[in-house]
Amino acid sequence: MRTPHLVSQPFPATGPRLQVLSLLAALLAVVSVSGMALAERHLRTKELSNVRAAWVTRIHDYAFQRIAVLPFANESDDPVAGEKVAQFIYNELRNNRSLHLLPPESGTGETLPELRRAEVGIALPPERLEAIKKVVQRRLSRALKAQGNAEAAAGAARPTDKQGEELVPEALGTIDAVLTGIVYLYRDREGGPLAVDSPAAVSYGALLISLRDGMVLWQAHYAETQEALFDNVLKMGRFLRGGAVWQRSDTLARLGTERVIRTFPDTESKAPGSN
């Protein structure tokens, strides 16, 4: 008697198997849509130690030589962390001679619109952009008023900052973009410089926003908790620059901001951090 040839049949796509297939199809669709969205936004990215950044490839189609640096929104336990980070950002950008900067203020009580959902390559909603413009207008008005008062008191001599540079350059009659962001974590060390119970930790996101159309031109995220040197000897240089001790949160944030600004779009080069 001939043994019948058995033809294998595919397992029917029902029950649990159908659910798995549906889930995989949904995941593939999400990945595909996300990839298309990134491609449509035409982004470039850069990663440094504890820093991730992205910017739009057509960023040099925008004029952003006149930038207002605004205090960062603060979600940390340090009440002035937003002002500190903004000042660190400003101090680093001052080395870029192609930029005219309006420095950040402290103690003004200005409230920025919600920026947590802001994404590089996507324009802010019109109402959020208008709210930012009003903050910039008030800031610029106070700066120009202070400049006029200083000029009158000094016999028309222009006020200068600590490095002898003009406090409010003539070019700041119009602001092209704002640089601001959100501080998520700003925790100081618990302990002394040689031994700690808990090390310092800082996390913040920075945004460069065009005032022309609200486009987020550049976005960077920095997050770091200081590690013991024997846990990561590759950070020897950073450890020595920080005083070869367990750092305070301000030192950690300042050194981290140096790397953040290395990803900032230079108006005189084709890519951020290229020089």
Backbone torsions as a table, in degrees:
resi	resn	phi	psi	omega
1	MET	NA	126.7	-177.4
2	ARG	-74.3	133.4	176.6
3	THR	-76.9	125.6	-177.7
4	PRO	-64.7	141.9	178.0
5	HIS	-76.0	123.1	-177.3
6	LEU	-91.6	122.4	177.6
7	VAL	-96.0	120.5	-179.1
8	SER	-68.1	136.6	179.2
9	GLN	-108.1	140.7	177.7
10	PRO	-64.5	145.9	179.2
11	PHE	-63.8	127.8	-176.3
12	PRO	-60.0	137.1	-178.5
13	ALA	-80.2	70.0	179.7
14	THR	-133.5	167.4	175.7
15	GLY	60.6	-139.2	-176.7
16	PRO	-57.8	-38.0	-178.3
17	ARG	-63.7	-39.3	178.1
18	LEU	-64.2	-38.2	178.9
19	GLN	-64.7	-41.7	179.0
20	VAL	-63.6	-45.3	179.6
21	LEU	-62.4	-39.8	178.6
22	SER	-64.6	-40.3	179.6
23	LEU	-65.0	-43.6	178.6
24	LEU	-62.3	-41.5	178.9
25	ALA	-62.6	-40.0	179.1
26	ALA	-65.8	-41.5	178.6
27	LEU	-63.9	-41.9	178.2
28	LEU	-62.6	-37.5	179.2
29	ALA	-65.9	-41.4	178.9
30	VAL	-64.1	-44.7	178.7
31	VAL	-61.5	-42.4	-179.9
32	SER	-62.9	-46.2	179.7
33	VAL	-63.8	-41.4	179.7
34	SER	-62.9	-43.6	178.6
35	GLY	-62.4	-40.7	178.2
36	MET	-64.9	-38.6	-179.8
37	ALA	-64.0	-42.9	178.4
38	LEU	-63.9	-41.2	179.9
39	ALA	-64.2	-40.6	-179.9
40	GLU	-65.9	-30.1	179.9
41	ARG	-79.7	-15.2	177.4
42	HIS	53.8	67.5	-176.8
43	LEU	-104.4	152.2	167.4
44	ARG	-119.7	152.9	-175.8
45	THR	-130.8	159.7	176.7
46	LYS	-149.9	138.6	177.5
47	GLU	-126.0	131.8	171.4
48	LEU	-122.7	179.6	-178.4
49	SER	-60.0	116.4	178.8
50	ASN	67.0	14.0	-178.7
51	VAL	-131.7	132.7	171.6
52	ARG	-124.4	133.4	-177.9
53	ALA	-140.4	154.7	176.2
54	ALA	-147.3	150.9	178.4
55	TRP	-149.2	157.7	-179.8
56	VAL	-76.6	139.7	-176.1
57	THR	-66.2	-25.3	179.7
58	ARG	-95.8	30.7	-174.4
59	ILE	-63.1	-29.2	-177.6
60	HIS	-81.0	2.0	168.5
61	ASP	-78.3	-12.1	-179.6
62	TYR	-101.5	144.9	172.6
63	ALA	-91.3	120.4	177.7
64	PHE	-140.6	43.9	177.9
65	GLN	-80.6	-22.4	179.4
66	ARG	-111.1	106.4	-171.2
67	ILE	-121.6	131.7	171.9
68	ALA	-95.0	120.7	175.8
69	VAL	-91.6	116.3	-176.2
70	LEU	-106.4	149.7	175.1
71	PRO	-54.8	143.0	-179.3
72	PHE	-79.1	145.1	170.3
73	ALA	-60.3	143.2	-171.2
74	ASN	-120.4	114.5	176.8
75	GLU	-111.3	9.7	-178.7
76	SER	-91.2	179.0	178.6
77	ASP	-85.6	-11.2	176.8
78	ASP	-85.1	117.4	-172.5
79	PRO	-65.8	-18.8	-178.8
80	VAL	-117.7	18.7	-178.4
81	ALA	-61.3	-38.1	-180.0
82	GLY	-62.7	-39.1	178.3
83	GLU	-70.3	-38.1	179.7
84	LYS	-63.1	-48.4	-177.7
85	VAL	-63.4	-41.9	178.0
86	ALA	-59.7	-38.8	179.5
87	GLN	-69.1	-39.4	176.6
88	PHE	-61.6	-42.8	178.1
89	ILE	-60.7	-47.9	-179.3
90	TYR	-60.5	-44.8	-179.2
91	ASN	-59.8	-38.5	180.0
92	GLU	-72.1	-40.7	-177.4
93	LEU	-72.2	-20.6	-179.9
94	ARG	-62.7	-19.8	178.0
95	ASN	-73.9	-12.9	179.9
96	ASN	-89.6	104.6	-174.0
97	ARG	-73.4	-9.2	179.2
98	SER	-85.7	-4.1	-177.8
99	LEU	-109.6	145.2	169.5
100	HIS	-110.1	122.5	-171.8
101	LEU	-116.2	137.5	168.7
102	LEU	-96.2	114.9	-172.9
103	PRO	-69.6	158.0	178.8
104	PRO	-73.1	154.7	175.6
105	GLU	-104.7	164.0	174.8
106	SER	-127.7	148.4	174.5
107	GLY	71.7	21.4	-179.1
108	THR	-88.2	-21.3	-178.3
109	GLY	75.5	11.1	178.4
110	GLU	-64.6	137.8	178.7
111	THR	-113.6	121.4	178.5
112	LEU	-82.6	154.9	175.0
113	PRO	-66.3	162.3	-177.7
114	GLU	-62.4	125.5	-176.3
115	LEU	-120.8	4.1	-175.0
116	ARG	-60.5	-31.9	-177.9
117	ARG	-91.8	2.7	179.6
118	ALA	-65.7	137.1	-178.9
119	GLU	-132.0	140.3	179.1
120	VAL	-61.3	137.0	-179.5
121	GLY	87.4	-0.1	179.8
122	ILE	-125.2	132.3	-179.1
123	ALA	-75.6	145.1	175.1
124	LEU	-67.5	153.6	173.5
125	PRO	-59.5	147.8	-177.0
126	PRO	-53.3	-41.0	-177.7
127	GLU	-67.5	-32.7	178.2
128	ARG	-72.3	-38.7	177.2
129	LEU	-63.1	-42.9	179.6
130	GLU	-63.0	-37.2	178.3
131	ALA	-64.0	-40.3	177.9
132	ILE	-65.9	-40.8	179.2
133	LYS	-60.3	-38.5	179.6
134	LYS	-66.3	-38.6	176.3
135	VAL	-62.0	-44.5	-179.4
136	VAL	-64.4	-41.7	-180.0
137	GLN	-61.6	-42.4	178.2
138	ARG	-66.6	-39.6	179.1
139	ARG	-64.8	-44.9	-179.7
140	LEU	-65.0	-38.8	179.0
141	SER	-62.0	-43.1	178.8
142	ARG	-65.8	-38.0	-179.8
143	ALA	-66.3	-44.0	-179.5
144	LEU	-67.9	-35.5	177.6
145	LYS	-66.0	-43.6	179.0
146	ALA	-63.8	-37.9	178.9
147	GLN	-64.5	-44.0	179.6
148	GLY	-62.8	-40.5	178.4
149	ASN	-64.4	-40.2	-179.4
150	ALA	-67.8	-39.6	179.2
151	GLU	-63.6	-41.6	-179.7
152	ALA	-65.1	-39.8	-178.8
153	ALA	-72.0	-27.5	-176.4
154	ALA	-105.3	17.3	179.3
155	GLY	68.0	45.1	177.5
156	ALA	71.5	11.6	174.2
157	ALA	-76.8	135.5	-176.6
158	ARG	-72.6	135.8	177.0
159	PRO	-67.6	149.4	180.0
160	THR	-128.0	159.9	176.1
161	ASP	-90.1	-168.0	-174.1
162	LYS	-64.8	-22.9	179.3
163	GLN	-97.7	10.1	177.0
164	GLY	80.4	11.1	-179.7
165	GLU	-91.7	156.9	179.9
166	GLU	-61.2	132.2	-176.9
167	LEU	-67.7	-43.2	178.1
168	VAL	-131.9	93.6	-177.7
169	PRO	-59.7	156.7	178.8
170	GLU	-57.3	-33.2	-176.1
171	ALA	-66.4	-9.7	-176.1
172	LEU	-86.4	18.9	174.2
173	GLY	-62.4	-27.3	177.9
174	THR	-132.7	134.3	178.7
175	ILE	-99.8	129.9	-179.5
176	ASP	-86.9	-35.5	-173.4
177	ALA	-154.2	162.8	174.3
178	VAL	-120.4	148.7	175.1
179	LEU	-120.6	117.2	-178.5
180	THR	-151.7	-167.6	-179.8
181	GLY	169.8	-155.7	-176.7
182	ILE	-135.6	132.0	171.6
183	VAL	-95.4	119.1	-177.6
184	TYR	-93.0	-36.3	-175.7
185	LEU	-145.6	133.5	177.3
186	TYR	-149.0	82.8	-172.5
187	ARG	-111.9	126.1	179.4
188	ASP	-79.3	162.8	178.2
189	ARG	-67.4	153.6	172.3
190	GLU	-112.0	104.8	-175.2
191	GLY	133.8	-165.1	-177.5
192	GLY	-104.8	-175.7	-177.8
193	PRO	-67.6	-21.7	-176.6
194	LEU	-104.8	-18.0	179.8
195	ALA	-152.5	134.5	-177.7
196	VAL	-131.4	151.1	169.3
197	ASP	-85.2	-32.4	178.6
198	SER	-147.4	127.6	-177.9
199	PRO	-78.6	164.6	176.5
200	ALA	-66.0	149.8	179.1
201	ALA	-146.9	137.1	-179.1
202	VAL	-138.0	139.9	175.7
203	SER	-146.8	128.8	175.9
204	TYR	-153.9	160.0	174.4
205	GLY	-118.8	140.3	-179.3
206	ALA	-120.0	146.7	-177.1
207	LEU	-135.4	138.6	168.7
208	LEU	-109.7	117.0	-173.1
209	ILE	-118.2	125.9	176.9
210	SER	-73.6	133.5	175.8
211	LEU	-83.2	-5.3	178.4
212	ARG	-71.6	-47.2	-177.4
213	ASP	-139.7	7.5	178.2
214	GLY	80.5	7.6	-179.3
215	MET	-66.6	132.9	173.2
216	VAL	-82.8	106.2	-172.4
217	LEU	-83.4	-32.6	-176.4
218	TRP	-148.4	143.0	-179.5
219	GLN	-143.5	132.0	179.0
220	ALA	-133.9	147.2	177.2
221	HIS	-129.3	128.5	179.0
222	TYR	-120.4	132.5	177.9
223	ALA	-148.8	124.8	-178.2
224	GLU	-154.2	138.1	167.4
225	THR	-117.8	124.8	-175.9
226	GLN	-60.1	136.6	179.2
227	GLU	-106.9	154.6	172.0
228	ALA	-64.7	144.6	-175.3
229	LEU	-57.4	-39.8	-178.4
230	PHE	-70.5	-12.6	175.9
231	ASP	-83.3	-23.1	179.9
232	ASN	-155.3	87.3	-177.8
233	VAL	-69.4	-15.3	178.3
234	LEU	-67.0	-16.2	178.7
235	LYS	-97.4	24.7	-179.2
236	MET	-57.4	-47.6	-179.0
237	GLY	-59.2	-43.9	179.3
238	ARG	-65.5	-37.5	178.9
239	PHE	-62.9	-43.0	-180.0
240	LEU	-69.2	-39.1	179.4
241	ARG	-65.7	-26.9	178.2
242	GLY	-85.4	9.2	177.3
243	GLY	96.6	6.4	179.9
244	ALA	59.2	36.4	179.7
245	VAL	-138.8	175.3	169.3
246	TRP	-71.9	120.8	-169.8
247	GLN	-81.0	154.7	167.9
248	ARG	-78.2	164.2	-177.4
249	SER	-62.4	-34.7	-180.0
250	ASP	-63.7	-42.8	179.4
251	THR	-66.0	-42.4	179.2
252	LEU	-60.9	-44.1	-179.7
253	ALA	-67.2	-40.4	-178.8
254	ARG	-64.8	-45.3	178.9
255	LEU	-67.5	-35.7	177.5
256	GLY	-67.3	-36.6	179.7
257	THR	-65.1	-30.1	175.3
258	GLU	-58.3	-40.8	179.2
259	ARG	-74.5	-35.3	176.8
260	VAL	-58.2	-45.8	-176.4
261	ILE	-70.9	-19.2	173.9
262	ARG	-66.8	-15.4	176.3
263	THR	-99.6	0.1	-175.7
264	PHE	-72.6	141.0	-178.6
265	PRO	-67.9	112.0	178.6
266	ASP	-78.9	130.1	-177.5
267	THR	-69.6	-12.8	-177.6
268	GLU	-110.0	5.6	178.3
269	SER	-129.5	168.3	-174.9
270	LYS	-86.2	-17.2	-178.4
271	ALA	-146.2	145.8	178.3
272	PRO	-59.5	139.4	175.6
273	GLY	68.6	21.4	-175.8
274	SER	-83.3	-12.5	-179.5
275	ASN	-113.1	NA	NA
